[in-house]
């Protein structure tokens, strides 16, 4: 750009690209993991403008898919929104609610050894049948966890969960080839351990999720969302 006598920083460049709809978004996933057209009770979104200030104030949940050598398997994640630590996970061959409950049980078992007060904990998810299932809801209610759900299919209503899905699949799982559910479970456990204990995040001061979660370290976001709507226009008269 210097040969055209244009000086522009990275943030300004991305703002300009965003304003002119020139940023490339990722393709939407092809496998449907959310079935929200059902008769089960759906809960309101409790986390609009809510920013957690410590671990175990907000858990975000989502289900994604993983293509193996013999077809798809489905992964349920529960992530702490403050530390970005994956506190519960489970991989299965079906999308049955009983499989998603296993991830929740893992997350709940970790609360026994977690420091701090979690009595104001909120569990946020989409409106999929797995999260509205009476057994899943009862498990949350029995542990005095508030239930929050998205209001539509916009990924921005559950951005941390979506981000974790992408990181695990694109930075880790795509490098492994597994042939059955047993291999998939071993690989996923290993990958989650790497993510929790070795991968720094710009969204938590470039620290490690497990360290932030365990020690309740105060953090700040070191990256910017370039997909916000900006008003900068290059040249409205240009052809």
N, C-alpha and C positions, 0 to 999 in steps of 0.2 A: 504493500500500500504506500510505502514511502516514495516509490518512483512517481506516484500520482500526487505527491505532496499532501498526503492524508495521514494525520497522526491520530490514532485512536487506541485506547486501552481495550483489554478483553471484555470488561463489563459493558463499556459503551458499545462495542461491536455486537455483543449478544442482545443488548437492548434494541439496537437498530434492526438486527435480523428479526427479532420478535415482533417489533412494530410493523414490519412489512411481511409478516407471515412466511418467513424464510427458514425457520428452524425445522429440523426434521424430527418428527415424533416417532417413537417406536411403533411397530405394527401391533395391532390388537391381537391378543391371544386367540387361537382358533378353538381351543377346547373349552367347553362350557363347564365351569365348576360351581356356578351359583344358580340355584333354582329358587327364586323369590316369589313365584306365583303359587302360593299355597294358603291354606286356611288357618295355619298356626298364628298365634299372636305375634305381632311385630312391635318393637319398642322404639321410642323416640330417640333422636340424636341428642345425647347429653354433653357432647364435647365441642360444640361450636365455640370457637375462640378460647377453648380451654388449653392451657399450656402447663404440663406437669412440671413441678419443681423438685421432684425427688423420685426415686424408684418406687414401684408398687402403688402408684397413684392411677396409672392408666395402662391397661394392656390392650393391644390391638391384635386382632386375629384375622386370618385369611387362609384360603385353600388354593393351592396351585397344582399344576400337573408336572410330571417329569416323564419324558419319553425314554423308555428303556429298549433293550434289544428285542423284547417280546411284547411291546405295547406300552400303554400308559399306566403309571401309578400316580397316586394323589397324596400330596403332602399338606398337612395341617400345621400351621405355625401360630404361636402366641408370642408376641414380642413386647417387652417393656418399652413404652414410648419415651421414657426419659433416658434410660441407659442404652437403648437399642439392643439389649441382650435378648436372645431367643430363650424364653423361659419354659416353653413347651413345644414339642413337635412330635409328629407321628406320620408315618408313610404307610399306605394301604393300597390294595388293589381295587377298592370300591370307594364310592362317595357316601357310604352309609353313615348315619349320624353317630353310631357307636364308635366308628374310627376316629372321628373328630374329638369325641369325648376323651380319648386317650391322651391327646395333647393337653387338654384342660387338666386332667388328673395329674400329669407331670408338672404342670405349672403350679398347681395348688400344693403339691408335695414339697416344692421348693420354698414355699412361704414359711415353713416351719423353722428353717435356718436363716431366714432373711432378716436383717436388722430393720428397725423402723416400724411405723404404724401403717398397716395396710387396710384399715377398716373403712377408709373412704375410697377404696379401689374401684375403678370403673373398667368394665370389659366392653370393648367396642368392636363391632364386626359389621359385615353386611347383613342383609335380611334373608340369607340363604336358609333353606330348611334345616340344615345341620345345626345352626345356631339358635333356631326357634324351637327345636325339638324339646319336648317337655323334660327329658332327662338332662339335657345340657343346661336348660334354664334352671332346673331344680338344684343342680350342683352349684351354680353360681349363687342362687338365693340362699342355699344352706350355708354358704361361706360369707354371707353378707356382702356380696359383690354386686354393685349396681350394673344394670344392663343398658347398653347404648347401641344403637344400630344406625346405619346410614339411611338416608331418605331416598336416594336414587342410585343409579349405577355409576356415578361419577367417581373415578379413582381418587380424586382430590379429597373425597370424604374419608378416605382411609389411606393417606399417602405413605405413612411409615410402613404399614403392612405390605403395600404394593412394592415399596423400595426394597424391603428385605427379600421378598420373593425374587425380584430381579437379581439382586446380588448373589444369592445362593445358587440360582440356576445358571446365571451367565458367567460368574467368576469361579464357580466351584464345580457344580454337578455336570456341566457340559464336558468336563475333562475325564469323566468316568463312564465306563460301559458296564452295565450290570445286566444279568440275565434273569434274575428272579427277585421276589420280594425280600428274601433273606439277605441277599447281597445289597439290595437297595437300603435296607435298614442299617446295615453296618456302615455303608458309605455315608448315609445321611448323618448318623451319629458322629462320625469322624469330621465331617464337613462343618457341622454346627459347632463342634468344639473349636475348630480352627477359627471360625467366624467370631465366636464369643471371646476367645482368649488371645487371638493374635492380630485380628484385623482392626486397624485404627479407622475412625470415622471423622470426617470433617464436620459432621453435624453435632459431634460431642467433643469439640476442642481437639480433634485428632487423637483422641484417647481410645482405649480398648473397652468394649462393652462390659465385660466382666468386672474390670477394675472400677468403672463408674458405678455399676450396680452394687457391688459389694461395699464400696467405701463412700457412696453417696457424694461423689465429687461434683462440684458445681461446674457446669460447662456452658459453652456458647457455640452457636452455629458459625462455622467458618466458610460456608458456601452460600451462594445466592440462587434463588429460583428464577431461571431465565425464561420460564414460560408464563410469567405474569403478563397481563396486558399492559403494554406501554403505548404512549401516544406519539412517539417520535416518528415522523414520516421523512423519507429521504427527499423526495422532490415531487410534490403532488402534480406538477405540470409536466413532468417527464413522461415521454411515451412509454 
